[in-house]
């Protein structure tokens, strides 16, 4: 789960339960990263922690990168929830 997130689960009831848990958690301000670790959002960057963040910011166009659409979507959901 840490490396693959939701993709590590077989489709069906188990994945549906995770989705329900994730929805309930997000309603309470706890956001589950669906790809495991944050590094799973952009696996081509490599590395972990500050090295990962530095690589993403220096080697990817944050405005147009397809790899960064999923983390952007999650951040928008979080931002919307915080604004409410």
C-alpha positions as CSV (number, residue, x, y, z in Angstrom):
1,X,0.0,0.0,0.0
2,X,2.8,2.4,0.8
3,X,4.3,2.0,-2.7
4,X,1.2,1.6,-4.8
5,X,-1.7,2.9,-2.8
6,X,-5.2,2.0,-4.1
7,X,-3.7,0.2,-7.1
8,X,-2.4,-2.5,-4.8
9,X,-6.0,-3.6,-4.1
10,X,-7.9,-6.0,-6.2
11,X,-11.0,-4.3,-7.8
12,X,-14.3,-4.9,-6.2
13,X,-15.4,-4.8,-2.6
14,X,-12.0,-4.1,-1.0
15,X,-11.3,-1.1,-3.3
16,X,-14.9,0.1,-2.6
17,X,-14.3,-0.1,1.1
18,X,-11.1,1.9,0.8
19,X,-13.0,4.5,-1.3
20,X,-15.7,4.7,1.5
21,X,-13.0,5.0,4.2
22,X,-11.2,7.7,2.2
23,X,-14.5,9.7,1.7
24,X,-15.3,9.5,5.5
25,X,-11.8,10.5,6.4
26,X,-11.7,13.5,4.1
27,X,-15.0,14.7,5.6
28,X,-13.1,15.0,8.8
29,X,-10.0,16.6,7.4
30,X,-7.9,13.5,7.0
31,X,-6.8,13.0,3.4
32,X,-5.5,9.6,2.2
33,X,-3.0,9.8,-0.6
34,X,-4.5,7.4,-3.2
35,X,-1.1,6.5,-4.7
36,X,0.6,5.4,-1.4
37,X,3.4,7.8,-0.7
38,X,3.3,11.3,-2.2
39,X,6.2,10.2,-4.5
40,X,3.7,7.9,-6.3
41,X,2.1,10.9,-7.9
42,X,5.2,11.5,-10.1
43,X,7.2,8.2,-10.2
44,X,9.5,9.5,-13.0
45,X,11.0,12.0,-10.6
46,X,12.6,9.4,-8.4
47,X,13.9,10.0,-4.9
48,X,12.0,10.7,-1.6
49,X,11.3,13.7,0.5
50,X,13.1,16.9,-0.3
51,X,15.0,15.3,-3.2
52,X,11.7,14.2,-4.8
53,X,10.2,17.7,-4.3
54,X,13.2,19.4,-5.8
55,X,13.3,17.1,-8.8
56,X,9.5,17.6,-9.5
57,X,9.8,21.4,-9.2
58,X,13.0,21.7,-11.3
59,X,12.3,19.1,-14.0
60,X,8.5,19.2,-14.5
61,X,6.3,22.0,-15.8
62,X,3.8,22.3,-13.0
63,X,1.3,24.0,-15.3
64,X,1.2,21.3,-18.0
65,X,2.6,18.1,-16.7
66,X,0.1,15.2,-17.1
67,X,1.8,13.4,-14.1
68,X,0.9,16.3,-11.8
69,X,-2.8,16.4,-12.6
70,X,-3.7,13.8,-9.9
71,X,-1.9,15.6,-7.1
72,X,-3.4,18.9,-8.3
73,X,-6.9,17.4,-8.2
74,X,-6.3,16.2,-4.6
75,X,-5.0,19.5,-3.5
76,X,-8.0,21.3,-5.1
77,X,-10.3,19.0,-3.1
78,X,-8.4,19.8,0.1
79,X,-8.4,23.5,-0.6
80,X,-12.2,23.5,-1.3
81,X,-12.8,21.7,1.9
82,X,-10.7,24.1,3.9
83,X,-12.6,27.1,2.4
84,X,-16.0,25.7,3.4
